[in-house]
């Protein structure tokens, strides 16, 4: 049963039950499953009045809100393609996405400080732009209530298009069908033991697969409730988590760091919580341990990406090993192959992770060449991530293939060096990247946020060489005030290397 069909069924089975409770400084707005479905169908009718037809792309560039959720679900339900966009996009970023996607409609805030990016775009693109203010869709949707014509949804029909982060070039629209996004939710429901009795605390963005599909769709799919916050605030989240009304929490490592910092020296008993997960970036072992010690939970780490949803996860019942991302979800095929030959790797041997199954996306929008290059001849999707599998079948990530450092002819995996550096008490955060070097080809370079200013580069190099061979140890340590991150908390290593070349930040 497709996700939208399940949501319609949940309206019948859980009608008066709270589907979404949106909590903000302005107050709380609770929407039942019955009310949510009425609002979704009414919004779908409104989209049709704006000229949207099945297959059209609908851009939603709104702050996290009930209106953004309703527009996304409405577009999917009427056979259009939902295209959630980061409201922090610049005008040039937004223009590129609209031109590349050929979006029929963009819904954005009205002109003003919250929506500078959309200002003036309508004259530059064929996309129609409709402004939606703080009151959401209430000023236009009620008039169309009841005029929505139900559309038969196909498993293969496109439902969602999310733009990749563009780490290897300009962002590309990854298209997911109704079947692929439903398959991933079904897999996660089984692996994470989702139930209608769960209450999710939702603090993630809605323009990313983590917050939209893994979290929000996961809750709505099983008839659970979602407590939605418009943004992440550590003290507010600690209050919500300690309130005994939430059972599931999903976050990225940066959020967990901030929660721990807000706690100070105290602890918070989260014994009532069923599941805490971490994703979208590597969770350092020391953060994993601190969460267990001070929040009383061993976080479930998992691995996924825009094009595939979640593929691997540590078990809910069973050992959750820090630094590992677990085993394949039910129905997911995973393999690790050698980069040069494509032959299978032995246990413990690093290679590229590849996946196959109903969870994989349909392809990149309007780019058949890139789509073709991303799959093997026998249908395996090339993730571009490096990893290994141990003798028990558990997977561990080693970074992106493009992050691999080749120094003096030797391969260095940045995560290995980062793990070692993170164990030094003087290191608050770190990232390791390859910097062009005349002698070595690439020099292993560590970008470090210090825990105290007395920490020197020399002692960090000595610390590294106590655990690593010389060629893996940093040739240079650069101290920075903060690590640049994207909206999901991933460190932007290219920005660090570019800044080093352009500004030559101070190193010791």
C-alpha positions as CSV (number, residue, x, y, z in Angstrom):
1,X,0.0,0.0,0.0
2,X,1.5,3.3,-1.1
3,X,2.2,6.0,1.6
4,X,-0.6,8.3,0.4
5,X,-3.1,5.4,0.5
6,X,-1.9,4.5,4.0
7,X,-2.3,8.1,5.1
8,X,-5.9,8.0,3.7
9,X,-6.5,4.8,5.6
10,X,-5.1,6.3,8.8
11,X,-7.7,9.0,8.5
12,X,-10.4,6.3,8.8
13,X,-8.6,4.3,11.5
14,X,-7.2,7.1,13.6
15,X,-9.5,10.1,12.6
16,X,-9.6,12.1,15.9
17,X,-6.0,11.2,16.9
18,X,-3.4,13.9,16.7
19,X,-1.3,13.5,13.6
20,X,0.8,16.6,14.0
21,X,1.2,19.0,16.9
22,X,3.1,22.0,15.7
23,X,4.7,23.8,18.6
24,X,6.2,27.3,18.2
25,X,6.6,30.5,20.2
26,X,3.2,31.6,18.8
27,X,1.5,28.6,20.4
28,X,0.5,25.1,19.6
29,X,-1.6,24.0,16.6
30,X,-2.8,20.3,16.7
31,X,-4.1,18.6,13.6
32,X,-5.9,15.3,13.7
33,X,-5.6,12.6,11.0
34,X,-9.1,13.5,9.9
35,X,-8.3,17.2,9.7
36,X,-5.0,16.6,8.1
37,X,-6.5,14.6,5.2
38,X,-9.2,17.3,4.7
39,X,-6.5,20.0,4.6
40,X,-4.4,17.9,2.2
41,X,-7.2,17.3,-0.3
42,X,-8.3,20.9,-0.1
43,X,-4.8,22.1,-0.8
44,X,-4.5,19.6,-3.7
45,X,-7.7,21.2,-5.2
46,X,-6.1,24.7,-4.7
47,X,-2.9,23.5,-6.5
48,X,-5.1,22.3,-9.4
49,X,-6.7,25.8,-9.5
50,X,-3.2,27.2,-9.8
51,X,-2.7,25.2,-13.0
52,X,-0.8,22.2,-11.5
53,X,-1.4,18.9,-13.2
54,X,-0.1,15.3,-12.5
55,X,3.7,15.2,-13.3
56,X,4.3,18.9,-12.7
57,X,7.0,19.9,-10.3
58,X,5.8,22.0,-7.3
59,X,8.4,23.9,-5.4
60,X,7.8,24.5,-1.7
61,X,10.2,27.1,-0.4
62,X,8.6,27.9,3.0
63,X,9.9,28.0,6.5
64,X,9.1,24.8,8.4
65,X,5.4,25.0,9.0
66,X,2.0,23.1,8.7
67,X,1.5,24.9,5.4
68,X,4.8,23.4,4.0
69,X,3.7,19.9,5.2
70,X,0.3,20.3,3.6
71,X,1.6,21.5,0.3
72,X,4.1,18.6,0.1
73,X,1.5,16.0,0.9
74,X,-1.1,17.7,-1.4
75,X,1.3,17.7,-4.4
76,X,2.1,14.0,-3.9
77,X,-1.6,13.1,-3.5
78,X,-2.7,14.7,-6.8
79,X,0.1,13.1,-8.8
80,X,2.3,16.1,-9.0
81,X,6.0,16.0,-7.9
82,X,6.7,17.7,-4.6
83,X,9.9,19.6,-4.6
84,X,10.8,20.9,-1.0
85,X,13.4,23.6,-1.2
86,X,15.7,25.2,1.4
87,X,14.2,28.5,2.3
88,X,17.7,29.8,2.9
89,X,18.5,29.5,-0.8
90,X,20.1,32.6,-2.4
91,X,18.4,34.0,-5.5
92,X,20.9,32.4,-7.8
93,X,20.5,29.0,-6.1
94,X,16.7,29.2,-6.3
95,X,16.8,30.4,-9.9
96,X,19.0,27.4,-10.9
97,X,16.7,24.9,-9.3
98,X,13.6,26.4,-10.9
99,X,15.2,26.5,-14.4
100,X,16.6,23.0,-14.0
101,X,13.4,21.5,-12.8
102,X,11.0,23.4,-15.0
103,X,8.7,23.8,-11.9
104,X,5.1,24.8,-12.7
105,X,4.6,26.5,-9.4
106,X,6.8,27.8,-6.5
107,X,5.1,28.6,-3.2
108,X,7.2,31.0,-1.1
109,X,6.7,33.6,1.6
110,X,5.6,37.1,0.6
111,X,8.3,39.7,-0.2
112,X,10.2,40.8,2.9
113,X,13.1,39.8,5.1
114,X,11.9,36.1,5.2
115,X,11.8,35.7,1.4
116,X,14.6,37.8,-0.3
117,X,15.5,34.9,-2.6
118,X,12.1,34.8,-4.4
119,X,11.9,38.5,-5.0
120,X,12.0,39.2,-8.7
121,X,12.3,35.6,-9.9
122,X,9.0,35.4,-11.6
123,X,10.2,37.6,-14.5
124,X,13.3,35.4,-14.9
125,X,11.7,31.9,-15.0
126,X,8.5,30.3,-16.4
127,X,7.6,29.2,-12.9
128,X,4.5,30.8,-11.4
129,X,5.3,32.1,-7.9
130,X,2.6,32.3,-5.3
131,X,3.1,34.0,-1.9
132,X,1.9,32.3,1.3
133,X,2.1,34.4,4.5
134,X,2.3,33.5,8.1
135,X,-1.3,32.5,8.2
136,X,-0.5,29.7,5.8
137,X,-3.1,28.6,3.3
138,X,-6.2,29.4,5.4
139,X,-7.0,32.5,3.2
140,X,-7.4,30.5,0.0
141,X,-8.0,26.8,0.7
142,X,-11.4,26.7,2.3
143,X,-13.1,27.9,-0.8
144,X,-11.9,24.9,-2.8
145,X,-12.7,22.3,-0.1
146,X,-14.4,19.2,-1.6
147,X,-13.5,19.9,-5.3
148,X,-10.5,17.7,-5.4
149,X,-10.7,14.8,-7.9
150,X,-8.9,11.7,-6.7
151,X,-6.0,10.6,-8.8
152,X,-4.9,6.9,-9.1
153,X,-1.3,6.8,-8.0
154,X,1.2,4.5,-9.7
155,X,4.2,2.8,-8.0
156,X,6.4,4.0,-10.8
157,X,5.1,7.6,-11.0
158,X,7.4,10.3,-9.6
159,X,6.3,11.6,-6.2
160,X,9.3,13.6,-4.9
161,X,12.3,15.5,-6.2
162,X,15.1,16.5,-3.8
163,X,18.1,18.4,-4.9
164,X,21.4,16.8,-3.9
165,X,23.9,18.9,-1.9
166,X,26.1,19.3,-5.0
167,X,29.4,18.0,-3.4
168,X,30.6,16.8,-6.9
169,X,29.2,19.7,-9.0
170,X,26.0,21.5,-9.4
171,X,23.0,20.1,-7.5
172,X,20.9,17.5,-9.3
173,X,17.3,16.6,-8.8
174,X,16.9,13.1,-7.4
175,X,13.5,11.7,-8.4
176,X,11.8,9.2,-6.1
177,X,8.7,7.3,-7.2
178,X,5.7,6.6,-4.9
179,X,6.9,3.0,-4.8
180,X,10.5,3.8,-3.8
181,X,9.7,6.2,-1.0
182,X,7.0,3.8,0.3
183,X,9.4,0.8,0.2
184,X,11.9,2.7,2.4
185,X,9.3,3.6,4.9
186,X,8.1,0.0,5.1
187,X,11.7,-1.2,5.6
188,X,12.2,1.3,8.4
189,X,8.9,0.6,10.1
190,X,9.9,-3.0,10.4
191,X,13.5,-2.4,11.4
192,X,12.8,0.4,13.9
193,X,9.5,-1.2,15.2
194,X,7.4,1.9,14.5
195,X,3.9,1.7,15.9
196,X,0.8,3.9,16.2
197,X,1.6,4.4,19.9
198,X,4.9,6.3,19.1
199,X,5.3,10.1,19.4
200,X,8.1,11.6,17.4
201,X,9.9,14.8,18.4
202,X,10.6,16.4,15.0
203,X,13.3,19.1,14.9
204,X,14.9,18.4,11.4
205,X,14.4,20.4,8.2
206,X,11.7,19.4,5.8
207,X,13.7,19.9,2.6
208,X,16.0,16.8,3.3
209,X,15.3,13.1,3.1
210,X,16.1,12.7,6.8
211,X,13.5,15.1,8.2
212,X,10.9,14.6,5.4
213,X,10.8,10.9,4.7
214,X,12.7,9.2,7.5
215,X,11.1,11.2,10.3
216,X,7.7,12.8,9.2
217,X,6.6,10.1,6.7
218,X,7.8,7.4,9.1
219,X,5.4,8.7,11.8
220,X,2.4,9.4,9.6
221,X,2.8,6.0,7.8
222,X,2.0,4.0,10.9
223,X,-0.5,6.4,12.5
224,X,1.9,7.8,15.1
225,X,1.9,11.4,16.3
226,X,4.6,14.0,15.4
227,X,5.4,16.9,17.7
228,X,7.0,19.3,15.3
229,X,9.2,22.2,16.2
230,X,9.9,24.9,13.6
231,X,13.7,24.7,14.3
232,X,16.2,23.2,16.6
233,X,16.9,24.8,20.0
234,X,18.9,22.8,22.5
235,X,17.1,24.0,25.6
236,X,13.7,23.6,24.1
237,X,14.5,20.1,22.8
238,X,15.8,19.1,26.3
239,X,12.5,20.3,27.8
240,X,10.5,18.4,25.2
241,X,12.5,15.2,25.6
242,X,12.2,15.3,29.4
243,X,8.4,15.8,29.2
244,X,7.6,12.1,29.0
245,X,5.3,12.5,26.0
246,X,7.8,11.6,23.2
247,X,9.1,8.2,22.4
248,X,11.2,8.7,19.3
249,X,13.8,11.4,18.5
250,X,16.0,11.8,15.4
251,X,18.9,14.2,15.0
252,X,22.2,14.8,13.4
253,X,25.5,14.7,15.3
254,X,25.7,18.5,15.5
255,X,22.4,18.6,17.4
256,X,23.6,16.0,19.9
257,X,26.7,18.0,20.5
258,X,24.6,21.0,21.3
259,X,22.3,19.0,23.6
260,X,25.2,17.8,25.5
261,X,26.7,21.3,25.8
262,X,23.4,22.7,27.0
263,X,23.2,20.0,29.7
264,X,26.5,21.2,31.1
265,X,27.6,18.8,33.9
266,X,24.1,17.4,34.5
267,X,22.3,14.4,33.2
268,X,18.8,13.8,31.8
269,X,17.0,10.5,32.3
270,X,15.4,9.6,29.0
271,X,14.3,6.1,30.2
272,X,10.8,6.7,28.8
273,X,12.2,7.2,25.2
274,X,12.0,4.1,22.9
275,X,14.4,5.2,20.2
276,X,17.1,7.8,19.5
277,X,18.7,7.8,16.1
278,X,21.6,9.7,14.5
279,X,22.3,10.2,10.8
280,X,23.3,12.5,7.9
281,X,26.9,12.5,9.2
282,X,29.3,10.4,11.2
283,X,28.6,10.3,14.9
284,X,32.0,10.5,16.7
285,X,32.6,7.7,19.1
286,X,33.1,10.1,22.0
287,X,29.7,11.7,21.3
288,X,28.1,8.3,21.2
289,X,29.6,7.5,24.6
290,X,28.6,10.8,26.1
291,X,25.0,10.4,25.0
292,X,24.9,7.0,26.7
293,X,26.4,8.3,29.8
294,X,24.4,11.5,30.2
295,X,21.1,10.7,28.4
296,X,20.9,7.0,29.1
297,X,20.6,5.8,25.5
298,X,22.8,4.0,23.0
299,X,21.9,5.9,19.8
300,X,20.9,3.9,16.8
301,X,23.3,5.0,13.9
302,X,22.2,4.4,10.4
303,X,23.3,5.2,6.8
304,X,21.4,6.6,3.9
305,X,21.4,9.2,1.2
306,X,19.0,11.3,-0.9
307,X,19.0,8.8,-3.8
308,X,18.2,5.7,-1.7
309,X,16.7,6.7,1.7
310,X,18.0,4.6,4.5
311,X,19.9,1.4,3.6
312,X,21.8,0.3,6.8
313,X,20.9,0.6,10.5
314,X,22.1,-0.7,13.8
315,X,19.4,-2.9,15.3
316,X,16.8,-1.7,17.8
317,X,17.1,-5.0,19.6
318,X,20.8,-6.0,19.7
319,X,24.2,-4.5,19.9
320,X,24.6,-1.0,18.7
321,X,28.3,-0.6,18.0
322,X,29.7,3.0,18.0
323,X,31.3,3.9,14.7
324,X,29.3,1.3,12.7
325,X,26.1,1.8,10.8
326,X,24.8,-1.7,11.2
327,X,23.3,-4.1,8.7
328,X,21.0,-3.8,5.7
329,X,17.3,-3.1,6.2
330,X,14.9,-5.8,5.3
331,X,14.7,-6.0,1.5
332,X,17.9,-4.0,0.9
333,X,20.8,-5.5,-1.0
334,X,24.3,-4.2,-0.1
335,X,27.7,-5.0,-1.4
336,X,31.2,-3.6,-1.2
337,X,33.4,-3.7,-4.4
338,X,36.9,-2.8,-5.2
339,X,37.2,0.6,-6.8
340,X,39.5,-0.5,-9.6
341,X,38.0,-3.8,-10.7
342,X,34.5,-3.8,-9.3
343,X,35.1,-7.2,-7.8
344,X,33.7,-8.0,-4.3
345,X,35.8,-7.0,-1.3
346,X,36.8,-9.4,1.4
347,X,35.7,-8.8,5.0
348,X,37.6,-5.8,6.4
349,X,38.7,-4.6,3.0
350,X,37.7,-1.0,2.1
351,X,35.7,-0.5,-1.1
352,X,32.7,1.3,-2.6
353,X,29.3,0.6,-1.1
354,X,26.7,-0.3,-3.7
355,X,23.0,-1.0,-3.2
356,X,20.0,-2.5,-5.0
357,X,16.4,-2.9,-4.3
358,X,12.9,-1.2,-4.4
359,X,14.2,1.7,-2.2
360,X,16.5,3.2,-4.9
361,X,15.5,6.3,-6.7
362,X,14.3,6.5,-10.3
363,X,17.2,8.7,-11.5
364,X,18.4,12.3,-11.8
365,X,16.0,14.8,-13.4
366,X,16.7,15.5,-17.0
367,X,20.2,13.9,-16.8
368,X,20.2,10.4,-18.3
369,X,24.0,10.3,-18.6
370,X,24.6,10.9,-14.9
371,X,21.8,8.4,-14.1
372,X,23.4,5.8,-16.3
373,X,26.9,6.4,-14.8
374,X,25.4,6.0,-11.3
375,X,24.3,2.4,-11.9
376,X,26.2,-0.8,-12.8
377,X,25.1,-2.9,-15.8
378,X,23.3,-5.3,-13.4
379,X,21.4,-2.6,-11.6
380,X,23.5,-1.7,-8.5
381,X,23.5,1.9,-7.5
382,X,27.0,3.4,-6.9
383,X,26.8,5.3,-3.7
384,X,30.2,6.9,-4.0
385,X,30.9,6.1,-0.3
386,X,33.7,4.0,0.9
387,X,33.2,1.4,3.6
388,X,34.0,-2.1,4.9
389,X,32.0,-5.0,6.2
390,X,33.3,-7.0,9.2
391,X,33.0,-10.8,9.6
392,X,29.7,-10.4,11.4
393,X,28.2,-8.5,8.4
394,X,28.2,-5.1,10.0
395,X,29.2,-2.1,8.0
396,X,31.5,0.8,8.8
397,X,31.9,4.0,6.7
398,X,35.2,5.3,5.6
399,X,34.1,8.5,3.8
400,X,33.3,9.6,0.3
401,X,35.4,8.3,-2.6
402,X,36.0,11.9,-3.5
403,X,37.4,12.6,0.0
404,X,40.0,9.8,-0.3
405,X,43.5,11.3,0.1
406,X,46.3,9.9,-2.0
407,X,49.6,11.1,-0.5
408,X,52.9,9.8,-1.8
409,X,51.1,7.0,-3.6
410,X,49.3,5.8,-0.4
411,X,45.6,5.9,0.3
412,X,44.5,7.7,3.4
413,X,40.8,7.6,4.6
414,X,40.1,10.9,6.4
415,X,37.7,9.2,9.0
416,X,40.5,7.1,10.3
417,X,42.7,10.2,11.0
418,X,39.7,12.1,12.4
419,X,38.9,9.2,14.9
420,X,42.5,9.5,16.3
421,X,42.5,13.3,16.5
422,X,39.1,13.3,18.2
423,X,40.6,11.3,21.1
424,X,42.9,14.2,22.1
425,X,41.5,16.3,24.9
426,X,42.5,19.5,23.1
427,X,40.4,18.8,20.1
428,X,36.8,19.9,20.2
429,X,36.0,19.2,16.5
430,X,38.1,18.2,13.5
431,X,38.0,17.5,9.8
432,X,40.7,16.0,7.7
433,X,41.1,16.6,4.0
434,X,43.8,16.4,1.2
435,X,45.4,19.7,0.2
436,X,47.3,19.9,-3.1
437,X,51.1,19.5,-2.4
438,X,54.0,19.6,-4.8
439,X,55.9,16.8,-3.1
440,X,53.1,14.5,-1.9
441,X,50.4,15.1,-4.5
442,X,48.1,15.7,-1.5
443,X,49.1,16.6,2.0
444,X,47.0,15.2,4.9
445,X,45.7,18.3,6.5
446,X,43.7,18.5,9.8
447,X,41.4,21.4,10.4
448,X,40.8,21.6,14.2
449,X,38.5,23.5,16.5
450,X,40.5,23.6,19.7
451,X,39.0,22.8,23.2
452,X,41.7,25.2,24.6
453,X,44.1,27.6,23.0
454,X,47.2,25.9,24.6
455,X,46.9,22.9,22.3
456,X,49.6,23.0,19.6
457,X,49.9,21.5,16.2
458,X,53.1,19.7,17.2
459,X,51.4,17.8,20.0
460,X,48.5,16.9,17.7
461,X,50.9,15.5,15.1
462,X,52.7,13.5,17.8
463,X,49.4,12.3,19.1
464,X,48.4,11.1,15.6
465,X,51.8,9.3,15.0
466,X,51.3,7.4,18.2
467,X,48.4,5.6,16.6
468,X,49.0,6.0,12.8
469,X,51.8,5.5,10.4
470,X,53.7,8.6,9.3
471,X,52.0,8.9,5.9
472,X,48.5,8.9,7.5
473,X,49.4,11.6,10.1
474,X,48.7,15.2,9.3
475,X,51.4,17.1,7.5
476,X,49.8,20.3,8.7
477,X,47.3,21.3,11.4
478,X,45.1,24.4,10.7
479,X,43.2,25.9,13.7
480,X,39.8,27.3,12.8
481,X,37.0,28.9,14.9
482,X,34.4,26.6,13.4
483,X,33.9,23.9,10.8
484,X,31.6,25.0,7.9
485,X,28.5,22.8,7.7
486,X,25.5,22.5,5.4
487,X,21.9,22.5,6.6
488,X,22.1,19.0,7.8
489,X,25.3,19.5,9.7
490,X,27.7,17.8,7.3
491,X,31.2,19.4,7.3
492,X,32.0,21.1,4.0
493,X,35.6,20.1,3.4
494,X,35.8,21.7,0.0
495,X,35.1,25.0,1.7
496,X,37.9,24.4,4.2
497,X,40.4,23.6,1.5
498,X,39.3,26.6,-0.6
499,X,39.6,29.0,2.3
500,X,43.0,27.6,3.1
501,X,44.2,28.3,-0.5
502,X,42.6,31.8,-0.6
503,X,43.2,33.1,2.9
504,X,45.9,30.8,4.3
505,X,44.4,30.6,7.8
506,X,46.7,30.6,10.8
507,X,48.3,27.2,11.5
508,X,50.8,26.4,14.2
